[in-house]
Amino acid sequence: MGEAVTVSAKKEFIRWFLSKFQLKKKEGSWLFNYMLSDERLLERVHFTDDLRNRDKTMIISTVCSQATPFQFQKSTKIYYDVERAFHDIRLNPEEDVFISLYFKDRLLCPQYLAVLEGRPMESPRITQDDVMSLMAEIVMDKAIRKQRLKVLYDEIDRSLAEGNQSRFLELTGEWNELRKMDFELES
C-alpha cells in the first residue's frame, strides 16, 4: 500500500481541508471532526484514489466537484447517508477505512498528495473485469436511487395527507437531492 502517513499529518490535512472547502454533504464535516477526536481511529483512516477491493470505503466531495456528494461502501453494500458511515466507524474503530476526496485540482494539491496513500500518478491497468464491475456498480447505484425515489414519493404523499410539514420538507429535500444527482449523472 505504500508508506504510512502519520496521524499528525492526517489531522493537519483534515483541519486544512475543512477550513478551505465546503462539502456537498455538510454532515461530512462532523464525520471528519469525529475522526479528529480519536487518534486510534485516524490510524485506520487512509486517503487513497484506489478504492477497488477494499472492505470499507468512502467518497466525499466538495461543492466544487462533479462527483457523488457522499458514498459509503461496506463489503457489497452502498449507502449515501453520512450517518450510517458515522455509526459504522464508531462501532467498528478497528476496521480500516479508505477515503477518496473529490475537490477542484485535488491531484495538484500538495496537502492532499502528502496524505495520499498508494500511487496516484501511476495509471492502473484497466481490465475488462474492471469495466464490467464499474458498469454493474453504475447500474446498481441507479436502481437503488430509482427505488429510493419511489419510496420517497410515497412517503411525501403520506406526509401531505397527514399534514406533517416538517416531514414533507425533509423528504422533498432528499428527493430533490437524488433527482439532482440523476440529472448530473445523465449530463
MDTraj code that builds the backbone (N, CA, C; nanometers):
import mdtraj as md
import numpy as np

residues = "MET GLY GLU ALA VAL THR VAL SER ALA LYS LYS GLU PHE ILE ARG TRP PHE LEU SER LYS PHE GLN LEU LYS LYS LYS GLU GLY SER TRP LEU PHE ASN TYR MET LEU SER ASP GLU ARG LEU LEU GLU ARG VAL HIS PHE THR ASP ASP LEU ARG ASN ARG ASP LYS THR MET ILE ILE SER THR VAL CYS SER GLN ALA THR PRO PHE GLN PHE GLN LYS SER THR LYS ILE TYR TYR ASP VAL GLU ARG ALA PHE HIS ASP ILE ARG LEU ASN PRO GLU GLU ASP VAL PHE ILE SER LEU TYR PHE LYS ASP ARG LEU LEU CYS PRO GLN TYR LEU ALA VAL LEU GLU GLY ARG PRO MET GLU SER PRO ARG ILE THR GLN ASP ASP VAL MET SER LEU MET ALA GLU ILE VAL MET ASP LYS ALA ILE ARG LYS GLN ARG LEU LYS VAL LEU TYR ASP GLU ILE ASP ARG SER LEU ALA GLU GLY ASN GLN SER ARG PHE LEU GLU LEU THR GLY GLU TRP ASN GLU LEU ARG LYS MET ASP PHE GLU LEU GLU SER".split()
xyz = np.array([
    [0.0812, -0.1199, 0.0000],
    [0.0000, 0.0000, 0.0000],
    [0.0847, 0.1250, 0.0000],
    [0.2144, 0.1155, 0.0174],
    [0.2967, 0.2355, 0.0197],
    [0.3285, 0.2750, 0.1623],
    [0.3969, 0.3892, 0.1766],
    [0.4392, 0.4319, 0.3086],
    [0.3204, 0.4806, 0.3912],
    [0.3319, 0.4609, 0.5229],
    [0.2250, 0.5016, 0.6141],
    [0.2305, 0.6527, 0.6358],
    [0.1149, 0.7112, 0.6474],
    [0.1030, 0.8542, 0.6749],
    [0.0772, 0.8685, 0.8246],
    [0.1449, 0.9608, 0.8889],
    [0.1307, 0.9765, 1.0338],
    [-0.0064, 1.0324, 1.0705],
    [-0.0466, 1.0038, 1.1936],
    [-0.1730, 1.0559, 1.2453],
    [-0.1694, 1.2083, 1.2479],
    [-0.0574, 1.2654, 1.2872],
    [-0.0492, 1.4125, 1.2926],
    [-0.0619, 1.4743, 1.1536],
    [-0.0075, 1.4086, 1.0510],
    [-0.0222, 1.4589, 0.9135],
    [-0.1682, 1.4521, 0.8697],
    [-0.2366, 1.3444, 0.9066],
    [-0.3790, 1.3315, 0.8725],
    [-0.4605, 1.4391, 0.9427],
    [-0.4310, 1.4621, 1.0715],
    [-0.5027, 1.5659, 1.1466],
    [-0.4833, 1.7026, 1.0812],
    [-0.3587, 1.7337, 1.0508],
    [-0.3270, 1.8628, 0.9892],
    [-0.4000, 1.8777, 0.8557],
    [-0.3992, 1.7717, 0.7759],
    [-0.4664, 1.7781, 0.6466],
    [-0.6168, 1.7968, 0.6634],
    [-0.6797, 1.7189, 0.7503],
    [-0.8255, 1.7280, 0.7679],
    [-0.8645, 1.8682, 0.8135],
    [-0.7909, 1.9234, 0.9077],
    [-0.8209, 2.0606, 0.9539],
    [-0.8069, 2.1604, 0.8390],
    [-0.7000, 2.1470, 0.7622],
    [-0.6795, 2.2353, 0.6464],
    [-0.7942, 2.2192, 0.5471],
    [-0.8281, 2.0947, 0.5146],
    [-0.9318, 2.0645, 0.4170],
    [-1.0661, 2.1246, 0.4592],
    [-1.1040, 2.1056, 0.5857],
    [-1.2319, 2.1584, 0.6341],
    [-1.2345, 2.3107, 0.6345],
    [-1.1191, 2.3739, 0.6511],
    [-1.1155, 2.5205, 0.6513],
    [-1.1203, 2.5790, 0.5099],
    [-1.0837, 2.4995, 0.4097],
    [-1.0742, 2.5503, 0.2725],
    [-1.1919, 2.5130, 0.1830],
    [-1.2616, 2.4046, 0.2143],
    [-1.3632, 2.3535, 0.1233],
    [-1.4970, 2.3340, 0.1928],
    [-1.6031, 2.3476, 0.1125],
    [-1.7386, 2.3206, 0.1602],
    [-1.7821, 2.1861, 0.1034],
    [-1.8222, 2.0960, 0.1904],
    [-1.8639, 1.9635, 0.1466],
    [-2.0057, 1.9676, 0.0916],
    [-2.0329, 1.8835, -0.0080],
    [-2.1683, 1.8740, -0.0620],
    [-2.2652, 1.8254, 0.0454],
    [-2.2187, 1.7339, 0.1284],
    [-2.2981, 1.6865, 0.2427],
    [-2.2344, 1.7453, 0.3677],
    [-2.2997, 1.8454, 0.4258],
    [-2.2393, 1.9154, 0.5396],
    [-2.2128, 1.8239, 0.6586],
    [-2.2867, 1.7116, 0.6677],
    [-2.2648, 1.6171, 0.7770],
    [-2.1253, 1.5550, 0.7696],
    [-2.0647, 1.5600, 0.6514],
    [-1.9298, 1.5069, 0.6356],
    [-1.8293, 1.5772, 0.7253],
    [-1.8536, 1.7051, 0.7550],
    [-1.7599, 1.7773, 0.8416],
    [-1.7643, 1.7233, 0.9841],
    [-1.8850, 1.6853, 1.0340],
    [-1.8844, 1.6286, 1.1692],
    [-1.8267, 1.4887, 1.1695],
    [-1.8332, 1.4186, 1.0579],
    [-1.7667, 1.2881, 1.0482],
    [-1.6147, 1.3071, 1.0594],
    [-1.5625, 1.4052, 0.9872],
    [-1.4195, 1.4352, 0.9959],
    [-1.3810, 1.4818, 1.1368],
    [-1.4653, 1.5646, 1.1974],
    [-1.4354, 1.6115, 1.3332],
    [-1.4342, 1.4959, 1.4329],
    [-1.5224, 1.3995, 1.4129],
    [-1.5203, 1.2803, 1.4984],
    [-1.3883, 1.2053, 1.4798],
    [-1.3456, 1.1901, 1.3561],
    [-1.2181, 1.1229, 1.3290],
    [-1.1022, 1.1960, 1.3976],
    [-1.1076, 1.3290, 1.3943],
    [-1.0014, 1.4083, 1.4570],
    [-0.9926, 1.3842, 1.6077],
    [-1.1044, 1.3461, 1.6681],
    [-1.1078, 1.3283, 1.8137],
    [-1.0533, 1.1934, 1.8601],
    [-1.0217, 1.1041, 1.7669],
    [-0.9798, 0.9687, 1.8053],
    [-0.8565, 0.9269, 1.7248],
    [-0.7402, 0.9321, 1.7879],
    [-0.6157, 0.9001, 1.7171],
    [-0.6096, 0.7544, 1.6730],
    [-0.6665, 0.6642, 1.7544],
    [-0.6697, 0.5223, 1.7143],
    [-0.7459, 0.5056, 1.5838],
    [-0.8559, 0.5770, 1.5735],
    [-0.9366, 0.5714, 1.4519],
    [-0.8589, 0.6295, 1.3338],
    [-0.7917, 0.7416, 1.3550],
    [-0.7157, 0.8046, 1.2464],
    [-0.6042, 0.7143, 1.1942],
    [-0.5525, 0.6273, 1.2794],
    [-0.4525, 0.5316, 1.2323],
    [-0.5109, 0.4389, 1.1265],
    [-0.6424, 0.4176, 1.1325],
    [-0.7117, 0.3270, 1.0400],
    [-0.7697, 0.3990, 0.9182],
    [-0.7572, 0.5314, 0.9149],
    [-0.8078, 0.6107, 0.8024],
    [-0.6972, 0.6228, 0.6982],
    [-0.7325, 0.5956, 0.5730],
    [-0.6363, 0.6029, 0.4631],
    [-0.6974, 0.6842, 0.3496],
    [-0.6284, 0.7880, 0.3061],
    [-0.6717, 0.8653, 0.1902],
    [-0.6087, 0.8015, 0.0672],
    [-0.6914, 0.7673, -0.0294],
    [-0.6422, 0.6981, -0.1485],
    [-0.7333, 0.7265, -0.2671],
    [-0.6793, 0.7077, -0.3856],
    [-0.7616, 0.7169, -0.5060],
    [-0.7996, 0.5788, -0.5569],
    [-0.7491, 0.4767, -0.4932],
    [-0.7770, 0.3395, -0.5354],
    [-0.8665, 0.2723, -0.4325],
    [-0.9965, 0.2730, -0.4593],
    [-1.0927, 0.2143, -0.3668],
    [-1.1295, 0.0710, -0.4040],
    [-1.0698, 0.0206, -0.5111],
    [-1.1025, -0.1154, -0.5543],
    [-1.0558, -0.2178, -0.4518],
    [-1.1363, -0.3213, -0.4369],
    [-1.1041, -0.4349, -0.3497],
    [-1.0771, -0.3929, -0.2052],
    [-1.1515, -0.2975, -0.1569],
    [-1.1418, -0.2529, -0.0175],
    [-1.2742, -0.2861, 0.0514],
    [-1.2675, -0.3264, 0.1780],
    [-1.3891, -0.3637, 0.2507],
    [-1.4746, -0.2441, 0.2898],
    [-1.4097, -0.1330, 0.3257],
    [-1.4848, -0.0172, 0.3730],
    [-1.4285, 0.1075, 0.3067],
    [-1.5123, 0.1745, 0.2259],
    [-1.4658, 0.2920, 0.1525],
    [-1.5650, 0.4070, 0.1647],
    [-1.5136, 0.5271, 0.1394],
    [-1.5975, 0.6464, 0.1343],
    [-1.5526, 0.7357, 0.0208],
    [-1.6496, 0.7960, -0.0424],
    [-1.6246, 0.9044, -0.1368],
    [-1.6866, 1.0276, -0.0731],
    [-1.6071, 1.1318, -0.0599],
    [-1.6544, 1.2571, -0.0016],
    [-1.6184, 1.3683, -0.0994],
    [-1.7188, 1.4488, -0.1365],
    [-1.6975, 1.5506, -0.2395],
    [-1.7303, 1.6901, -0.1892],
    [-1.6625, 1.7861, -0.2482],
    [-1.6894, 1.9264, -0.2185],
    [-1.7830, 1.9823, -0.3250],
    [-1.8352, 2.1009, -0.2979],
    [-1.9284, 2.1628, -0.3914],
    [-1.8621, 2.2006, -0.5235],
    [-1.7291, 2.2060, -0.5263],
    [-1.6592, 2.2439, -0.6498],
    [-1.6249, 2.1226, -0.7367],
    [-1.6790, 2.0056, -0.7051],
    [-1.6520, 1.8866, -0.7864],
    [-1.7820, 1.8319, -0.8443],
    [-1.7684, 1.7459, -0.9429],
    [-1.8847, 1.6849, -1.0069],
    [-1.9144, 1.5449, -0.9517],
    [-1.8380, 1.5008, -0.8544],
    [-1.8507, 1.3642, -0.8026],
    [-1.9731, 1.3497, -0.7122],
    [-2.0073, 1.2247, -0.6844],
    [-2.1141, 1.1913, -0.5909],
    [-2.0901, 1.2651, -0.4593],
    [-2.1933, 1.3264, -0.4003],
    [-2.1730, 1.4021, -0.2766],
    [-2.1105, 1.3187, -0.1642],
    [-2.1665, 1.2007, -0.1430],
    [-2.1139, 1.1133, -0.0381],
    [-2.1549, 0.9706, -0.0701],
    [-2.0606, 0.8809, -0.0532],
    [-2.0915, 0.7389, -0.0712],
    [-2.0100, 0.6591, 0.0293],
    [-2.0781, 0.5704, 0.0986],
    [-2.0128, 0.4813, 0.1939],
    [-2.0386, 0.3389, 0.1478],
    [-1.9321, 0.2633, 0.1354],
    [-1.9462, 0.1243, 0.0926],
    [-1.8811, 0.0347, 0.1962],
    [-1.9566, -0.0656, 0.2388],
    [-1.9022, -0.1662, 0.3299],
    [-1.9331, -0.3008, 0.2682],
    [-1.8283, -0.3749, 0.2384],
    [-1.8397, -0.5022, 0.1660],
    [-1.9109, -0.4750, 0.0350],
    [-2.0300, -0.5293, 0.0167],
    [-2.1005, -0.5108, -0.1106],
    [-2.2159, -0.4117, -0.1003],
    [-2.2377, -0.3545, 0.0158],
    [-2.3496, -0.2618, 0.0353],
    [-2.3019, -0.1177, 0.0190],
    [-2.3861, -0.0375, -0.0466],
    [-2.3533, 0.1028, -0.0721],
    [-2.4609, 0.1901, -0.0084],
    [-2.4172, 0.2936, 0.0616],
    [-2.5084, 0.3865, 0.1282],
    [-2.4689, 0.5287, 0.0898],
    [-2.5673, 0.6172, 0.0966],
    [-2.5421, 0.7563, 0.0604],
    [-2.5619, 0.8520, 0.1779],
    [-2.5887, 0.7969, 0.2967],
    [-2.6076, 0.8851, 0.4108],
    [-2.4864, 0.8791, 0.5033],
    [-2.4434, 0.9962, 0.5470],
    [-2.3249, 1.0101, 0.6305],
    [-2.3473, 0.9437, 0.7664],
    [-2.4699, 0.9509, 0.8160],
    [-2.4995, 0.8965, 0.9484],
    [-2.4693, 0.7470, 0.9566],
    [-2.5017, 0.6732, 0.8530],
    [-2.4737, 0.5291, 0.8520],
    [-2.3225, 0.5059, 0.8617],
    [-2.2454, 0.5834, 0.7863],
    [-2.0993, 0.5706, 0.7910],
    [-2.0470, 0.6055, 0.9301],
    [-2.1006, 0.7124, 0.9877],
    [-2.0581, 0.7546, 1.1210],
    [-2.0791, 0.6428, 1.2229],
    [-2.1979, 0.5844, 1.2222],
    [-2.2272, 0.4783, 1.3193],
    [-2.1386, 0.3562, 1.2965],
    [-2.1141, 0.3227, 1.1720],
    [-2.0290, 0.2073, 1.1437],
    [-1.8864, 0.2314, 1.1932],
    [-1.8352, 0.3489, 1.1681],
    [-1.6990, 0.3817, 1.2115],
    [-1.6906, 0.3860, 1.3641],
    [-1.7932, 0.4418, 1.4264],
    [-1.7950, 0.4499, 1.5726],
    [-1.8013, 0.3107, 1.6352],
    [-1.8800, 0.2215, 1.5757],
    [-1.8961, 0.0869, 1.6314],
    [-1.7833, -0.0084, 1.5927],
    [-1.7090, 0.0230, 1.4874],
    [-1.6020, -0.0651, 1.4386],
    [-1.4720, 0.0123, 1.4186],
    [-1.4177, 0.0717, 1.5242],
    [-1.2981, 0.1555, 1.5078],
    [-1.1729, 0.0774, 1.4690],
    [-1.1781, -0.0542, 1.4798],
    [-1.0610, -0.1361, 1.4467],
    [-1.0516, -0.1658, 1.2972],
    [-1.1535, -0.1278, 1.2200],
    [-1.1535, -0.1559, 1.0762],
    [-1.0927, -0.0394, 0.9980],
    [-1.0119, -0.0730, 0.8979],
    [-0.9563, 0.0294, 0.8100],
    [-1.0674, 0.0911, 0.7259],
    [-1.0566, 0.2206, 0.7009],
    [-1.1500, 0.2891, 0.6118],
    [-1.0669, 0.3673, 0.5098],
    [-1.1030, 0.3503, 0.3835],
    [-1.0302, 0.4124, 0.2730],
    [-1.1173, 0.5230, 0.2151],
    [-1.0638, 0.6440, 0.2124],
    [-1.1404, 0.7620, 0.1728],
    [-1.0793, 0.8239, 0.0482],
    [-1.1665, 0.8514, -0.0481],
    [-1.1251, 0.9253, -0.1667],
    [-1.1984, 1.0590, -0.1655],
    [-1.1227, 1.1666, -0.1678],
    [-1.1805, 1.3009, -0.1669],
    [-1.1841, 1.3565, -0.3083],
    [-1.2924, 1.4258, -0.3385],
    [-1.3051, 1.4894, -0.4694],
    [-1.3252, 1.6386, -0.4492],
    [-1.2280, 1.7150, -0.4966],
    [-1.2339, 1.8601, -0.4918],
    [-1.1500, 1.9141, -0.6068],
    [-1.1679, 2.0416, -0.6358],
    [-1.1019, 2.1028, -0.7511],
    [-0.9496, 2.0907, -0.7410],
    [-0.8895, 2.0429, -0.8499],
    [-0.7435, 2.0310, -0.8624],
    [-0.6806, 1.9464, -0.7517],
    [-0.7499, 1.8436, -0.7094],
    [-0.7026, 1.7629, -0.5963],
    [-0.5672, 1.6979, -0.6211],
    [-0.5411, 1.6542, -0.7434],
    [-0.4130, 1.5883, -0.7693],
    [-0.2988, 1.6872, -0.7909],
    [-0.3315, 1.8166, -0.7854],
    [-0.2286, 1.9205, -0.7902],
    [-0.2089, 1.9836, -0.6528],
    [-0.2821, 1.9345, -0.5549],
    [-0.2819, 1.9920, -0.4205],
    [-0.1754, 1.9237, -0.3339],
    [-0.0700, 1.9965, -0.2947],
    [0.0368, 1.9336, -0.2159],
    [-0.0103, 1.8807, -0.0802],
    [-0.1094, 1.9464, -0.0200],
    [-0.1603, 1.8994, 0.1090],
    [-0.2257, 1.7616, 0.0944],
    [-0.3022, 1.7432, -0.0139],
    [-0.3678, 1.6143, -0.0372],
    [-0.2646, 1.5084, -0.0752],
    [-0.1739, 1.5444, -0.1628],
    [-0.0719, 1.4485, -0.2059],
    [0.0143, 1.4013, -0.0886],
    [0.0295, 1.4856, 0.0127],
    [0.1105, 1.4485, 0.1291],
    [0.0474, 1.3364, 0.2111],
    [-0.0852, 1.3249, 0.2071],
    [-0.1526, 1.2197, 0.2850],
    [-0.2064, 1.1075, 0.1970],
    [-0.1960, 1.1239, 0.0669],
    [-0.2486, 1.0244, -0.0263],
    [-0.1616, 0.8994, -0.0226],
    [-0.2247, 0.7862, 0.0020],
    [-0.1523, 0.6594, 0.0066],
    [-0.1706, 0.5872, -0.1257],
    [-0.0736, 0.5123, -0.1636],
    [-0.0796, 0.4443, -0.2921],
    [-0.0037, 0.5244, -0.3948],
    [-0.0330, 0.4981, -0.5196],
    [0.0388, 0.5648, -0.6284],
    [-0.0606, 0.6362, -0.7194],
    [-0.0956, 0.7592, -0.6854],
    [-0.1980, 0.8293, -0.7620],
    [-0.1586, 0.8596, -0.9058],
    [-0.0297, 0.8758, -0.9343],
    [0.0112, 0.9120, -1.0692],
    [0.0335, 0.7904, -1.1587],
    [0.0359, 0.6734, -1.1001],
    [0.0558, 0.5523, -1.1787],
    [-0.0768, 0.5169, -1.2452],
    [-0.0776, 0.5057, -1.3757],
    [-0.2033, 0.4732, -1.4416],
    [-0.2282, 0.3231, -1.4294],
    [-0.3406, 0.2882, -1.3702],
    [-0.3699, 0.1473, -1.3487],
    [-0.4052, 0.0774, -1.4795],
    [-0.3758, -0.0505, -1.4842],
    [-0.4169, -0.1292, -1.5998],
    [-0.5642, -0.1620, -1.5822],
    [-0.6418, -0.1197, -1.6774],
    [-0.7852, -0.1427, -1.6691],
    [-0.8181, -0.2676, -1.7484],
    [-0.8811, -0.3612, -1.6811],
    [-0.9177, -0.4865, -1.7462],
    [-1.0660, -0.4847, -1.7798],
    [-1.1068, -0.5812, -1.8587],
    [-1.2481, -0.5923, -1.8929],
    [-1.3305, -0.6184, -1.7672],
    [-1.2753, -0.6943, -1.6729],
    [-1.3453, -0.7185, -1.5465],
    [-1.3678, -0.5882, -1.4705],
    [-1.2673, -0.4987, -1.4726],
    [-1.2818, -0.3693, -1.4066],
    [-1.3952, -0.2891, -1.4696],
    [-1.3996, -0.2887, -1.6019],
    [-1.5037, -0.2150, -1.6735],
    [-1.6408, -0.2742, -1.6428],
    [-1.6502, -0.4068, -1.6462],
    [-1.7783, -0.4725, -1.6181],
    [-1.8215, -0.4466, -1.4737],
    [-1.7268, -0.4494, -1.3831],
    [-1.7570, -0.4229, -1.2425],
    [-1.8085, -0.2803, -1.2248],
    [-1.7436, -0.1860, -1.2913],
    [-1.7862, -0.0470, -1.2848],
    [-1.9254, -0.0297, -1.3446],
    [-1.9484, -0.0938, -1.4587],
    [-2.0807, -0.0859, -1.5220],
    [-2.1880, -0.1429, -1.4286],
    [-2.1581, -0.2561, -1.3667],
    [-2.2536, -0.3176, -1.2739],
    [-2.2806, -0.2249, -1.1556],
    [-2.1760, -0.1606, -1.1060],
    [-2.1920, -0.0684, -0.9939],
    [-2.2792, 0.0506, -1.0332],
    [-2.2585, 0.1013, -1.1536],
    [-2.3389, 0.2140, -1.2017],
    [-2.4852, 0.1739, -1.2128],
    [-2.5106, 0.0565, -1.2690],
    [-2.6481, 0.0079, -1.2830],
    [-2.7116, -0.0106, -1.1453],
    [-2.6364, -0.0695, -1.0525],
    [-2.6883, -0.0905, -0.9165],
    [-2.7182, 0.0427, -0.8482],
    [-2.6258, 0.1380, -0.8593],
    [-2.6472, 0.2697, -0.7989],
    [-2.7740, 0.3338, -0.8533],
    [-2.7922, 0.3249, -0.9837],
    [-2.9104, 0.3847, -1.0464],
    [-3.0379, 0.3156, -0.9981],
    [-3.0349, 0.1828, -0.9891],
    [-3.1519, 0.1077, -0.9422],
    [-3.1841, 0.1425, -0.7970],
    [-3.0810, 0.1560, -0.7153],
    [-3.1019, 0.1913, -0.5744],
    [-3.1628, 0.3306, -0.5638],
    [-3.1096, 0.4259, -0.6416],
    [-3.1651, 0.5617, -0.6396],
    [-3.3092, 0.5628, -0.6890],
    [-3.3369, 0.4864, -0.7952],
    [-3.4727, 0.4816, -0.8504],
    [-3.5705, 0.4263, -0.7467],
    [-3.5309, 0.3199, -0.6779],
    [-3.6165, 0.2615, -0.5746],
    [-3.6368, 0.3595, -0.4597],
    [-3.5295, 0.4278, -0.4200],
    [-3.5407, 0.5245, -0.3109],
    [-3.6332, 0.6388, -0.3506],
    [-3.6276, 0.6813, -0.4768],
    [-3.7179, 0.7867, -0.5238],
    [-3.8632, 0.7425, -0.5144],
    [-3.8912, 0.6168, -0.5493],
    [-4.0284, 0.5649, -0.5388],
    [-4.0759, 0.5658, -0.3939],
    [-3.9903, 0.5197, -0.3045],
    [-4.0255, 0.5171, -0.1621],
    [-4.0471, 0.6592, -0.1113],
    [-3.9579, 0.7496, -0.1481],
    [-3.9716, 0.8893, -0.1064],
    [-4.1015, 0.9503, -0.1576],
    [-4.1371, 0.9185, -0.2821],
    [-4.2601, 0.9717, -0.3408],
    [-4.3803, 0.9306, -0.2559],
    [-4.3850, 0.8030, -0.2177],
    [-4.4950, 0.7534, -0.1337],
    [-4.4934, 0.8196, 0.0038],
    [-4.3750, 0.8345, 0.0615],
    [-4.3641, 0.8978, 0.1933],
    [-4.4018, 1.0457, 0.1874],
    [-4.3692, 1.1112, 0.0766],
    [-4.4082, 1.2516, 0.0590],
    [-4.5601, 1.2623, 0.0530],
    [-4.6236, 1.1739, -0.0236],
    [-4.7706, 1.1720, -0.0297],
    [-4.8310, 1.1525, 0.1089],
    [-4.7744, 1.0595, 0.1845],
    [-4.8254, 1.0308, 0.3189],
    [-4.8092, 1.1527, 0.4097],
    [-4.6946, 1.2202, 0.4011],
    [-4.6730, 1.3375, 0.4864],
    [-4.7705, 1.4497, 0.4500],
    [-4.8034, 1.4612, 0.3209],
    [-4.9035, 1.5603, 0.2791],
    [-5.0408, 1.5250, 0.3345],
    [-5.0763, 1.3967, 0.3238],
    [-5.2068, 1.3517, 0.3734],
    [-5.2186, 1.3724, 0.5242],
    [-5.1073, 1.3551, 0.5955],
    [-5.1067, 1.3719, 0.7411],
    [-5.0872, 1.5178, 0.7818],
    [-5.0549, 1.6033, 0.6862],
    [-5.0306, 1.7441, 0.7163],
    [-4.9020, 1.7681, 0.7942],
    [-4.8055, 1.6798, 0.7780],
    [-4.6780, 1.6887, 0.8502],
    [-4.5783, 1.7687, 0.7651],
    [-4.5774, 1.8995, 0.7864],
    [-4.4964, 1.9882, 0.7035],
    [-4.3463, 1.9639, 0.7198],
    [-4.3000, 1.9441, 0.8428],
    [-4.1556, 1.9247, 0.8627],
    [-4.1078, 1.7966, 0.7946],
    [-4.1872, 1.6901, 0.8046],
    [-4.1503, 1.5639, 0.7380],
    [-4.1527, 1.5834, 0.5862],
    [-4.2543, 1.6564, 0.5368],
    [-4.2652, 1.6845, 0.3940],
    [-4.1399, 1.7567, 0.3434],
    [-4.0968, 1.8600, 0.4163],
    [-3.9790, 1.9365, 0.3749],
    [-3.8530, 1.8508, 0.3778],
    [-3.8404, 1.7674, 0.4799],
    [-3.7244, 1.6779, 0.4899],
    [-3.7208, 1.5808, 0.3714],
    [-3.8356, 1.5202, 0.3418],
    [-3.8426, 1.4209, 0.2339],
    [-3.8227, 1.4842, 0.0965],
    [-3.8833, 1.6005, 0.0740],
    [-3.8662, 1.6646, -0.0567],
    [-3.7222, 1.7113, -0.0762],
    [-3.6553, 1.7498, 0.0324],
    [-3.5134, 1.7850, 0.0225],
    [-3.4306, 1.6670, -0.0244],
    [-3.4556, 1.5506, 0.0354],
    [-3.3830, 1.4301, -0.0057],
    [-3.4197, 1.3914, -0.1487],
    [-3.5494, 1.4025, -0.1826],
    [-3.5956, 1.3678, -0.3170],
    [-3.5277, 1.4578, -0.4202],
    [-3.5244, 1.5883, -0.3928],
    [-3.4601, 1.6831, -0.4851],
    [-3.3113, 1.6537, -0.5013],
    [-3.2461, 1.6171, -0.3917],
    [-3.1033, 1.5854, -0.3977],
    [-3.0783, 1.4628, -0.4863],
    [-3.1610, 1.3600, -0.4709],
    [-3.1458, 1.2404, -0.5542],
    [-3.1750, 1.2709, -0.7011],
    [-3.2773, 1.3503, -0.7272],
    [-3.3104, 1.3872, -0.8655],
    [-3.1963, 1.4689, -0.9267],
    [-3.1400, 1.5599, -0.8477],
    [-3.0278, 1.6412, -0.8955],
    [-2.9102, 1.5508, -0.9320],
    [-2.8859, 1.4496, -0.8493],
    [-2.7772, 1.3555, -0.8752],
    [-2.8032, 1.2808, -1.0063],
    [-2.9281, 1.2403, -1.0291],
    [-2.9625, 1.1726, -1.1545],
    [-2.9357, 1.2631, -1.2743],
    [-2.9753, 1.3908, -1.2640],
    [-2.9533, 1.4836, -1.3749],
    [-2.8044, 1.5039, -1.4002],
    [-2.7248, 1.5140, -1.2928],
    [-2.5798, 1.5321, -1.3080],
    [-2.5171, 1.4115, -1.3761],
    [-2.5629, 1.2928, -1.3408],
    [-2.5062, 1.1717, -1.3987],
    [-2.5470, 1.1535, -1.5444],
    [-2.6662, 1.2019, -1.5798],
    [-2.7141, 1.1866, -1.7170],
    [-2.6494, 1.2871, -1.8115],
    [-2.6061, 1.4015, -1.7580],
    [-2.5485, 1.5043, -1.8465],
    [-2.4016, 1.4851, -1.8677],
])
top = md.Topology()
chain = top.add_chain()
for i, resn in enumerate(residues, 1):
    res = top.add_residue(resn, chain, resSeq=i)
    for name in ("N", "CA", "C"):
        top.add_atom(name, md.element.get_by_symbol(name[0]), res)
traj = md.Trajectory(xyz[None], top)
